[in-house]
């Protein structure tokens, strides 16, 4: 049954509806694949019994001809999503053992569509990182390896999700994207991943990092699977005040394969100094592919791009500082005793949070403090408005924007670990999308000189994910990315 794990979600859906195999057979194949690939450290918690129970329910519905959109499809859930009765830690010691009494809206939507859960996927602690090395449960290994055999990072923070999808141990996965945490790991592992428009998916029941930037999205083997998953995940949620009450289109139907006459923007500011020649070459290849399909390239300018990273690294830590204040050892999670209440707070937070989380809390508290609020935080919010305005001007000239997803291929575990600035630069192409609240899609498009995956990013207008799927499908077909890790 091993071949079942090589089917896409679309193929699983068709095979299950035609009764070529059962949901239980699919679940068993995936449970075996998860066990076989534990060396990747992609999972924090495995839930094989739950997956098999949900598969049995799916088989009963399939037998009655009552199949839902994701009936019998086994997924991995990033450990940032609260799952009722199943440990949810955000990959942090401070939440170890926490079992939520409620289900996040996004995961509930997926289960309501018939999906099953194989377990909770590893990630950077509280989603803070670009390499999945800050997890309390240890780093995730990318299933791809360099020619020298060195273990590589899968990207972050959704590294467990990316590694699991790339290794075919889940059919698809949920991710979250605050500054590139779906798209960058998708690029590093040769899969597709979309960060939807801010407000498209509910944030209710997702452990908060930076509330004005966080957005849930799907990660899957190809663009069509992302379209299928996003339709199930998205929708208005009255429990989330930032959730937008707008209809969710049939994203799969948007993949017409026709981009004739479409204008795609090439931002000149994304040609950054020191960008590897192979990234530049792939970007040009993407331009040529879309031109050959009948689309028209247009040079555009996003002049405030150079301020995006510093702006992000003021706003995101400031919001994290506020959001993580709730972890105090009083109500849930870790508690380290002290001789006073203040000492208990200090001991709990010092032992419960990892180095990167502590660093960002300190930065965030500093920029929000009296005397620095106006100089840093307020100024960053003004620049954020200018970045959004840049995109608004760009939309007058083009329908979508094409850029590289990441400035490099995956790097080795341990490389750049002592240089937080080098780590932060991984998000140089992805962060502006979050600051502007736009949708962005990463499509696997080629291999580096080392034989590692590289991705191209598409950016669209707010709530125009359909354009991303339409253009992304064409780009994916042209790229014909069929490489597999270990092949």
Secondary structure as GFF3:
##gff-version 3
##sequence-region A 1 487
A	DSSP	three_ten_helix	2	6	.	.	.	ID=ss1
A	DSSP	alpha_helix	9	17	.	.	.	ID=ss2
A	DSSP	alpha_helix	23	36	.	.	.	ID=ss3
A	DSSP	three_ten_helix	38	40	.	.	.	ID=ss4
A	DSSP	beta_strand	43	46	.	.	.	ID=ss5
A	DSSP	alpha_helix	48	63	.	.	.	ID=ss6
A	DSSP	beta_strand	74	78	.	.	.	ID=ss7
A	DSSP	three_ten_helix	93	95	.	.	.	ID=ss8
A	DSSP	alpha_helix	105	112	.	.	.	ID=ss9
A	DSSP	beta_strand	116	121	.	.	.	ID=ss10
A	DSSP	three_ten_helix	125	127	.	.	.	ID=ss11
A	DSSP	alpha_helix	159	166	.	.	.	ID=ss12
A	DSSP	beta_strand	172	176	.	.	.	ID=ss13
A	DSSP	alpha_helix	183	189	.	.	.	ID=ss14
A	DSSP	beta_strand	192	195	.	.	.	ID=ss15
A	DSSP	beta_strand	216	220	.	.	.	ID=ss16
A	DSSP	alpha_helix	223	233	.	.	.	ID=ss17
A	DSSP	three_ten_helix	252	254	.	.	.	ID=ss18
A	DSSP	beta_strand	263	267	.	.	.	ID=ss19
A	DSSP	three_ten_helix	268	270	.	.	.	ID=ss20
A	DSSP	alpha_helix	277	292	.	.	.	ID=ss21
A	DSSP	beta_strand	296	300	.	.	.	ID=ss22
A	DSSP	three_ten_helix	303	307	.	.	.	ID=ss23
A	DSSP	alpha_helix	308	323	.	.	.	ID=ss24
A	DSSP	three_ten_helix	324	326	.	.	.	ID=ss25
A	DSSP	alpha_helix	341	352	.	.	.	ID=ss26
A	DSSP	alpha_helix	355	368	.	.	.	ID=ss27
A	DSSP	pi_helix	373	378	.	.	.	ID=ss28
A	DSSP	alpha_helix	379	394	.	.	.	ID=ss29
A	DSSP	beta_strand	400	404	.	.	.	ID=ss30
A	DSSP	alpha_helix	420	424	.	.	.	ID=ss31
A	DSSP	three_ten_helix	425	427	.	.	.	ID=ss32
A	DSSP	alpha_helix	431	435	.	.	.	ID=ss33
A	DSSP	beta_strand	439	447	.	.	.	ID=ss34
A	DSSP	beta_strand	453	460	.	.	.	ID=ss35
A	DSSP	alpha_helix	465	479	.	.	.	ID=ss36
###
